[in-house]
Amino acid sequence: MREFLINIRKLVLSFFLGGKFMDAMEKVREYMKGTTTIGIATDDGVVLVSDRRATMGTLVAHKLVQKSFIIDEHLAATVAGAVGDAQALIRWMRAEAMLYRMRSGYEITPHAISTLMGNVMFSSRYFPFIVQLVIGGVDRKGRAELYSLDPLGSSIRDSVIATGSGSPYAYGVLEDAYSKEMSIEDATLVAIRAMRAALERDAMTGNGIDVIKITREGAVKLGDEEVEELVKQV
């Protein structure tokens, strides 16, 4: 796996240096085939959902992979892509969030951490992190924010985001069922329903669902029993 990633990065670097940016991104996308992660922002807060399967080509390499992470009290993220790169960026975000709180006395906002990590990824664009991030949270004024970041460092705010190989199936549900005025409970059910669509049709997605809810009260990761009860309601 490590040698494969090194070869991918060398290939991407050669394309970048040759000015073939779109070819480089296609090579990155070839690696980022597995996983489904979903983010929904409503007036009440943000819901982040991910599956647990990690693949190496057609092999199911791991069945209990964490792809949803709480970064701070009102901030969380999902990852899709190379596991090592994803874990490094999560550690980076957590460290920056702690440093910001120590320096300012306040929690870092979703917009600030998304901008920061976008800058980090942009600065590494010639040797990119092979990761797509979804960052969501609630700022100090209680506003829900959701951002998508790609390997080149673009940070785009949206209300509904799906990443990974199962995203086309998830988007079919999200486009039909999403409403900005829906409650956080309804948004959670919609996100789980979208994930179930990906689980049913995408071979790279599977082995369970992780759910994080972020409201003005804070970020909470639901337990397996809670998720199972919600799945029964979908």
N, C-alpha and C positions, 0 to 999 in steps of 0.2 A: 504493500500500500504506500509506504513512504517513498519508495523508488518511483512508483507510478506518479505520485503527486509532484515529485521533483521533475520528472520528464514533462508533465503537463505544464508546469511553470516555465520550464526552459522553452517549450514550444510557444507558449503565450508570449514570453518575453521577445522571442525572435520575431513574432508577428507584429508586436508593438513597435519594436525598433525599425521594422520594415515599413511602418505606416499602415499596416493592414489591421485597423482597429476592429472592424466587424468580424474578420476571420478569427481574431484573438478571442472575442466574446463568444463566438460559436464553439471554440474549443473549451472554454470555461463551462458553457451550458451542457456540453457533452458529458462532463463529469457530474454536473448538478442534476442528475436524472431522478433520484429518489426523493422520498419525503412529501408530505403535505402539511403546511402550516397555514393557519387562518387567523385573521384579526378583524374585529368589528368594533367600531366606535359609535356610541349613541350619546344622547344627552346625559344619561346616567353614569356612563363609564365606558370601559373597554373590556372586551373578551378576547383572549388569545387561546387558540386550540392547536394541538399538534398530535401527530401519530408517534409511534415508538420504534418503528422499524428502521434499521440501517442496512443498506445493501452494498454489495460489491459486484457490479454487473448483474448477473441473474442469481447470485447467491444472497440469501438472507443472512447477513453477517452477524447481526445482533437483534434481539427482540425487546430489549428494555432500555432503549436509548433516550436520554432526556434531551428534549429539544425546546422546552419552554422553561424560562428562568425568571425568577423574581430578582430584579436589580436593586431596587430600593423600596421604601414603604409604599409608594404610589407609582411604581415603574417596573415594567417587565418586558421581556423580549422572547421571540422565537428565532430559531436558526434553521437554515437548510444549506447543505453543501458538505464540505470537508469537515469532519468532526474535529480534528486538531485545530484548524483555523477558527471554527465556531467557538470552541472552548477558550481559546486564547482571547478572542474578542469579548466574550462574556466576562472573563476575569478582568480585562481592561476596563470595561464599562463599570463593573462593581468598584474597582479601585478609584476610578475618576469620580464616581458618585460619592464615595466616602470622603475623598479629598475635598470635593466641592462643599460638602456639609461641614467639614472641619474648618474650612476657610471662611465660609460665608454665614454659617449657622442655619442655612436653608437647604431643603432638598432640591437637587437638580431637576429641571423640568424636562419633559419628553422632547421638546423642541431643542433644548440645549444639548442633551446627550446625543440626539440624532444628528445634529450639526457637527458635533465633535467627532463622532464615529464616522460620519461621511468624510470629514477631513482626513481622518486616519486612513481610511480605505482609499481615498483619492491619492494620498501621498505614496501609497504602495501599489499604484495602478500598473507599474511596469513589472511588478512581482506580486500579483494580487492575492488577497485573501479570497479563496474560492468559497464564498459564503453569500447568502442573501439573508438579510435580517428584517424582521418586523419588530418595531419598537412601539410600545403603547403605554399610556399612563394618563394620570390626571394631574394638572398643574396646580399651583398654589391658589388659583381662583376657582378651582373646581371644574375646569374645562377638560374634556376628554380629547386626547390627541393620539393619532396613529400614523406611523411612518414606515415606509419601505425603503431599504438601502440595498443597492446592488454592488458587485465587486469593484466597480469603477468609482464608487463613492457618491453616487447621486442619492439624495434624500428627498423623498416625495411623500407629502401628506395626502391621506385619503381616508375615506370612511369605511371602506371594505377592501381587504387585501387577502389574496391567497398566493402562496408560493409553492414551488416544487412540482413534481410530475403529476400530482393529483389535482393541481389547481384548476384545470379546465372543467373537471367534474364538479369541483366545489363552487366555482363561479356560477355554474348553471343554477344551483340552489340559491346562492347569495343574491344574484340579480333578481330572482323572482320573489324572495321572501324578505329582503332587508328593507327596513324603514328607519330613518334617523330618530324618529319619535318613539321607537319601541323601547320597552324597559330592558334593563340589564338581564333580567331573567329570560325574556323572550329572545334577546340577542344570543344568549348562551344556547338556547334550544336550536336556534337557526344555525349557529356555528357547528354544533354537534351534528345536526342533520346534513350540513354541507360536508363535514368530515366523513360521515357514514357513506355518502355518495362516492367519495374518493376511495374509501376502504373497499367498497364493492367492486369498483371498476379499474382501479390502478394497482398493478401488481407490486409496485415499489412502496406502497403505503399499507400499513397494517400494524397488528400486535397491540392494539389498544389506543386509548385517547387520553391526553393530558389537557386539563383546562385550568386557566388562570383568569380570575375576575378582578378587575381593578375599578374601585369606586372611590368616592371622597373619603371613605373609611379606611382604605388601604388596599393592598394587593393580597389576594388569597388564592392558593393553589388547592383545588378540590381534591378530596380523597377518592380512591378507586370506587368505594361504595356509593359516594355521591354521584360520581359520573355515571355509574351503572344505572342508578335510579333515573337520571336525566335521559339516558339513552332509551329507556323504556317508554318515556313520554313522547319521543319523536315519532 
